[in-house]
Amino acid sequence: MFSKVLQGINKIFADAEKLGARTYMEGCLGCLTAYIIFLCLESNYDKCLKKLHVYLEQVNQTTLNPLGLHVINPMERGLRVIEVLILNNG
């Protein structure tokens, strides 16, 4: 079960880091507009980070919290660790 959660997190980060036409266009538009474009548009990476937040909320509520566990979003720890809290239900 925990390995599925880690695979889900890794898949979201792989999608965020994937290079494609959209990523290249975002980079080019960012350079051409001195990155002002990102005040109007959300980057693919930011969208994936929001997807990660939603995914972890859903996994915590449906799977891990009933088992007494809670996974903290790795972005809150600077992508250095995946923190798992043991909840005291008593």
Secondary structure, 3 states (H helix, E strand, C coil): CHHHHHHHHHHHHHHHHCCCHHHHHHHHHHHHCCCHHHHCCCCHHHHHHHHHHHHHHHHHHHHHHHHCEEECCHHHHCCCCCCEEECCCC
